[in-house]
Amino acid sequence: MAVSGPVEPGTPAAPAAPSPAAARAPAPEHLFRPISAEDEEQQPTEIESLCMNCYCNDMNREVVKTDSATTRIPELDFEIPAFSQKGALTTVEGLISRAVSGLEQDQPARRANEEAIAERIDEFIVKLKELKQVASPFTLIIDDPSGNSFVENPHAPQKDHALVITHYNRTLQQEEMLGLQAEAPPEEKPEEEDLRNEVLQFNTNCPECSAPAQTNMKLVQIPHFKEVIIMATNCENCGHRTNEVKSGGAVEPLGTKLTFHITDPLDLTRDVLKSETCSVEIPELEFELGMAILGGKFTTLEGLLKDIQELVTKNPFTLGDSSNPGQMEKLQEFSRKLDQILQGNMKAHFIMNDPAGNSYLQNLYAPEDDPQMKVEHYKRTFDQNEELGLNDMKTEGYETGLAPQR
């Protein structure tokens, strides 16, 4: 969707002579409607205001500009590219002021390093500021492939002759920019690709600062187990990093319980895949970590224990002046014993219980049994199937009986 329209200079407001009726009318007792809890028809009070800079309302139209919108002013050959600014609810004047602020932000550095460029930008900023005075008409174009931008029509529901709205079909490049999968032409058959040896990348936004970022995705085959999907995001703007592991297969017919006896510091170097449905237990510490906590992780046993230690000891609900002293002592004791396990000074059992059967602990003796590891497969309970959403899932014969019986 593209929205465009000329912005014309307004006539300065002149004080109108009061009519005789208005002169005789008594002044209202209250400017605002009295507030009462018993009044069910409370409405916001609207007071017409005047811009004290230009003495007119031409620049006061509300504008909704999304991240994917491109803003152009042809008279100045000026363009704000898509995804260069966050979406905003503003006015035409606010849109121009935001552009001016963006250009002025780095001017001190430009004047020190590139004086000629800084002078040209200063001249352009003056032209942008003149637009806010509406000294001459100009055209504002907002081109949004997502169709979610908006410019207010002050004459609604009547037609606004200064506003032109054009709807169009997105191009393939615009579909890709928005992350929408374009349909391939019928005559073209996409070639099947082996993705196991490739790192796929797709655009996303940083969960911390919302800056554009890229997520890397890789399909990895774990020996003597199954395929998993590892996704990692690294934001170049704020440095935030995230990683997530998803199982590449379906839910196993049986749940899996892995019990590993930690006896040596080298045991902590074993690879661990903890799925989102896996719970962790360390009996010697009287500790249990429920499913979905810490999410899916592919790391080492040492890395997982350190993540658990950070999760428990840095919990904001257990720190500060309001914390329970007895609880603090228990946390310190837990952290001390966990340090002993990490340093190899304490033996412990590490138990992973995954009802979906998608967790893994490296077996150094594979394909033979590991003397330090006990692997148990069990039938899931009704409650475990309920948590996994399997009780209401029908995978066989679902084609029949769908139509209601009449």
Salt bridges, closest charged atoms under 4 A:
GLU29 OE2 - HIS30 NE2 3.68
ASP39 OD2 - ARG33 NH2 2.93
GLU104 OE2 - LYS129 NZ 3.18
ASP122 OD1 - ARG111 NH2 3.06
ASP143 OD2 - ARG72 NH2 3.94
ASP160 OD2 - ARG61 NH1 2.48
GLU175 OE2 - ARG170 NE 3.61
ASP194 OD1 - ARG196 NH1 3.39
GLU227 OE2 - ARG196 NE 2.55
GLU244 OE2 - LYS246 NZ 3.13
GLU252 OE2 - LYS226 NZ 2.65
GLU276 OE2 - LYS246 NZ 2.89
GLU284 OE2 - HIS349 ND1 2.73
GLU302 OE2 - LYS306 NZ 3.39
ASP307 OD2 - LYS297 NZ 3.46
GLU333 OE2 - ARG336 NH2 2.34
GLU333 OE2 - LYS337 NZ 3.91
ASP370 OD2 - ARG270 NH1 2.36
